[in-house]
Amino acid sequence: MDRLSAMRLFVRIGQLNSFARAAESLGISSAAATERIRRLEAEVNAKLLNRTTRRVALTEEGERYWKVCQSVLDELEEVERSIGEVRRERRGRVTISVNVGIFRAILLPRLASFVEAHPEIRLQIITTDQRADFVREGVDFAIRMGGLEDQDLMLRAIGAPMRVTVAAPDYIRQHGRPQTPNDIHHHRAIDFLLPRAGRVLDWEFASGGDVAEVQFGGPVALNDAEARVRLAEDGLGVVQTVCFLAAPQIASGRLERLLREWETEAPTISLLYPRSKYLPARVRAAMDFCAEAISTTLQQARTALGPTCAV
């Protein structure tokens, strides 16, 4: 028996005090209505209606059940209406400012699935490691590693990858394997160039419960995180990067992980968005997609690299 249809019929009978009128309003015969109520009473193991030739009345048990059915159907109708509204709202433009490495390594491979699932949402993606200008660029939300760019923004933290230090097997055979972070002073370190010209990102290592920040002054510095990993694959030198950028190369043997016992946690990847009481459904859908993609990738990196690369 379709319990939901029987509940709707039962509620309508209670409203109209008539089998015939209730059946007619739902487009079924009186005989079908009678059989449906009989089966409903058998399901709940109680007599719900007293029926005579002139009137229909709820029994004591029927009154209690009618109130519950009415409440359930009202709530279901509200949920269905809200779902319909959400679907209608999932259209229009969403502008995202996202860290270059996160976009290429995490979002780009999954972008087609989002477009297929939300054909009426138009994504505008700005790939940059610079601070987002939410007003001038019309940004709905940004994806960054680290804290808030502005105190007027809200933050939705997703997870923190680990830093890994890597080099190609051929490079290690030629130049040796560093045993401590200080040994990298004798190697070719490939630095990350920060957006502010002339500054490179410090390398970080765990040291006696603290984090030590080190600069090596290597022969090459660039502001493309993926390109640094590629240069390490080509045997140019040693790179420290976030685990999700190097996990595929480590798993395939193209890179080897160095100095595991000195690994540290990188800044948390977060979604940043303007402080507002309301986010359109299209923006929430894009945010949920990005959060799920990032969380899944971090989990996969942890699984691939072992317990020391944790989220």
C-alpha positions in Angstrom: 0.0 0.0 0.0 1.1 3.5 -0.7 1.1 4.8 2.8 1.5 8.5 1.8 -1.5 8.4 -0.6 -3.6 6.7 2.1 -2.6 9.4 4.6 -3.5 12.2 2.1 -6.9 10.5 1.6 -7.4 10.1 5.3 -6.6 13.8 6.0 -8.9 14.9 3.2 -11.8 12.8 4.6 -11.3 14.4 8.0 -11.4 17.8 6.4 -14.5 17.2 4.2 -16.3 14.7 6.5 -17.2 12.8 3.4 -15.7 9.7 1.7 -17.3 10.6 -1.7 -16.1 14.2 -1.7 -12.6 13.3 -0.6 -12.4 10.5 -3.2 -13.6 12.9 -5.9 -11.1 15.6 -4.9 -8.3 13.1 -5.3 -9.6 11.6 -8.5 -10.3 8.1 -7.2 -13.5 6.1 -6.9 -15.4 5.8 -3.6 -14.7 2.0 -3.7 -11.0 2.7 -4.1 -11.1 5.2 -1.2 -12.9 2.7 1.0 -10.3 0.0 0.3 -7.4 2.3 0.9 -8.7 3.4 4.3 -9.4 -0.3 5.2 -5.8 -1.2 4.4 -4.5 1.9 6.3 -6.5 0.9 9.4 -5.0 -2.6 9.1 -1.5 -1.1 8.9 -2.0 1.0 12.0 -4.1 -1.7 13.7 -6.8 0.7 14.8 -10.2 1.9 13.7 -9.8 5.4 12.4 -13.2 6.3 11.1 -16.8 5.8 12.1 -18.9 5.8 8.9 -22.7 5.8 8.6 -24.9 6.4 5.5 -25.0 10.2 6.4 -21.8 11.1 8.0 -18.2 10.2 8.7 -16.5 10.9 12.0 -13.0 10.3 13.4 -12.6 7.9 16.2 -10.5 8.9 19.2 -7.6 7.0 17.7 -8.4 8.6 14.4 -8.2 12.1 15.8 -4.8 11.5 17.1 -3.6 9.9 13.9 -5.2 12.7 11.8 -3.2 15.4 13.6 0.0 13.5 13.0 -0.8 12.9 9.4 -1.7 16.5 8.9 1.6 17.7 10.4 3.6 15.2 8.4 2.0 16.2 5.1 2.3 20.0 5.9 6.0 19.5 6.6 6.5 17.5 3.5 4.7 20.1 1.4 7.0 22.8 2.8 10.1 20.8 2.1 9.0 20.1 -1.5 8.2 23.8 -2.0 11.6 24.8 -0.6 13.4 22.3 -2.8 11.6 23.7 -5.9 12.7 27.2 -4.9 16.3 26.1 -4.4 16.2 24.5 -7.9 14.9 27.7 -9.4 17.6 29.7 -7.6 20.4 27.5 -8.8 21.0 29.6 -11.9 23.1 32.6 -12.7 26.7 33.6 -12.3 29.1 32.6 -9.5 32.5 34.3 -9.3 35.2 32.4 -7.5 38.7 33.6 -6.7 40.9 30.6 -6.1 44.6 29.8 -5.3 46.3 28.7 -8.6 47.6 25.4 -7.2 44.4 24.4 -5.6 42.5 25.2 -8.8 44.7 23.2 -11.1 45.3 20.2 -8.8 41.9 19.9 -7.2 39.1 21.8 -8.9 40.0 21.6 -12.6 39.8 17.8 -12.8 36.3 17.9 -11.3 34.9 21.0 -12.9 33.0 19.1 -15.7 31.0 17.2 -13.1 29.8 20.4 -11.5 28.8 21.9 -14.9 26.9 18.8 -15.8 25.1 18.8 -12.5 24.3 22.5 -12.6 23.8 23.5 -16.2 22.2 26.8 -15.4 25.0 28.1 -13.2 27.7 30.1 -14.9 31.1 29.9 -13.1 33.6 32.7 -13.4 36.9 31.5 -11.9 39.8 33.9 -11.2 43.0 32.0 -10.5 45.4 34.0 -8.4 47.4 33.9 -5.3 46.8 37.6 -4.7 44.3 38.9 -2.1 40.8 39.0 -3.6 39.0 42.3 -4.2 35.4 41.1 -3.5 33.8 44.4 -4.5 35.8 45.4 -7.6 36.0 41.8 -9.0 32.4 40.9 -7.9 33.8 37.8 -6.1 31.2 35.6 -4.4 33.8 33.6 -2.5 37.5 32.9 -2.4 39.5 29.8 -1.7 42.8 30.4 0.1 45.4 28.8 2.3 45.6 30.7 5.6 43.4 32.9 7.7 41.0 35.8 6.9 42.0 38.3 4.4 39.7 40.8 5.9 37.8 40.9 9.2 34.5 41.6 7.3 34.7 38.2 5.7 33.3 34.9 7.0 35.5 31.8 6.9 34.6 28.1 6.3 37.6 26.0 7.1 38.0 22.8 5.1 41.3 21.1 6.1 45.1 21.6 6.4 47.5 19.6 4.2 51.0 18.7 5.3 54.1 20.1 3.8 56.3 17.5 2.1 59.9 17.9 1.0 60.6 16.0 -2.3 63.2 15.4 -5.0 63.5 13.1 -8.0 65.2 9.7 -7.6 67.9 10.6 -10.1 68.7 13.9 -8.3 69.1 12.0 -5.0 71.4 9.4 -6.6 73.6 12.2 -7.9 73.6 14.6 -4.9 72.7 12.4 -2.0 69.8 12.3 0.4 69.6 15.1 3.0 69.4 13.7 6.5 68.5 16.9 8.3 67.0 20.2 7.1 70.4 21.9 7.4 71.7 19.5 4.7 69.5 21.3 2.1 71.9 24.2 2.3 74.2 21.9 0.2 71.5 21.1 -2.3 69.6 23.1 -5.0 66.5 24.4 -3.3 63.6 25.5 -5.6 61.9 28.4 -3.8 58.4 29.7 -4.0 58.2 33.4 -4.9 55.6 35.3 -2.9 53.3 37.8 -4.6 55.3 40.6 -3.1 58.3 40.8 -5.5 61.6 39.8 -4.1 60.4 37.7 -1.2 60.5 33.9 -1.1 58.4 31.7 1.1 60.3 30.2 4.1 60.7 26.5 4.3 59.3 25.1 7.5 60.4 22.1 9.5 59.4 20.6 12.9 62.1 21.0 15.5 61.8 19.8 19.0 58.0 20.5 19.1 58.5 23.9 17.5 58.5 25.0 13.9 61.7 26.3 12.4 61.5 28.6 9.4 64.5 28.4 7.0 65.6 30.1 3.8 68.0 28.4 1.5 68.5 30.9 -1.4 68.3 28.3 -4.2 69.1 28.9 -7.8 65.4 29.2 -8.9 62.4 30.9 -7.4 59.0 31.0 -9.1 55.4 31.7 -8.1 53.9 28.6 -9.7 53.5 25.8 -7.2 52.9 23.1 -9.8 55.8 24.3 -11.9 58.1 23.9 -8.9 57.0 20.3 -8.5 57.6 19.7 -12.2 61.1 21.1 -11.9 61.8 18.7 -9.1 60.5 15.9 -11.2 63.0 17.0 -13.9 65.8 16.6 -11.4 66.6 20.3 -10.9 66.6 20.2 -7.1 64.6 19.9 -3.9 61.1 21.3 -3.3 58.9 21.7 -0.3 55.3 21.8 -1.2 51.8 20.8 0.0 51.1 17.1 0.0 48.2 17.1 -2.5 50.4 18.7 -5.2 53.1 16.0 -4.8 51.1 12.9 -3.9 50.6 11.5 -7.5 54.3 11.9 -8.3 55.3 10.3 -5.0 52.9 7.4 -5.5 54.2 6.8 -9.1 57.9 7.0 -7.9 58.7 10.1 -9.9 59.5 11.9 -6.7 60.8 10.7 -3.3 59.7 12.1 0.0 62.5 13.5 2.2 62.9 14.4 5.9 59.5 12.9 6.9 60.2 13.3 10.6 60.5 17.1 10.1 57.2 17.5 8.3 54.8 20.3 9.4 51.2 21.2 8.8 50.5 23.9 6.1 47.9 26.6 6.6 44.3 25.5 6.5 42.5 25.7 3.2 39.3 27.8 3.7 36.4 29.4 1.8 36.2 33.1 2.4 33.0 35.0 1.6 31.4 38.4 2.5 29.6 38.6 5.8 25.9 38.2 4.9 22.8 36.7 6.3 21.9 35.2 2.9 23.8 33.2 0.3 22.0 32.4 -3.0 21.5 28.7 -3.7 23.8 28.9 -6.7 26.6 30.2 -4.5 26.0 27.6 -1.8 26.0 24.9 -4.5 29.4 26.1 -5.8 30.8 26.4 -2.3 29.7 22.9 -1.3 31.2 21.5 -4.5 34.6 23.2 -3.8 34.6 22.1 -0.2 33.8 18.5 -1.1 36.5 18.4 -3.8 39.2 19.8 -1.5 38.2 17.6 1.5 38.2 14.5 -0.8 41.6 15.4 -2.3 43.2 15.9 1.1 41.8 12.6 2.3 43.2 10.9 -0.8 46.6 12.5 -0.2 46.6 11.3 3.4 45.7 7.7 2.3 48.4 7.7 -0.4 51.2 9.1 1.7 50.4 7.5 5.0 49.6 8.7 8.5 52.3 11.4 8.6 50.5 13.4 5.9 47.3 14.1 7.8 44.4 16.5 7.4 
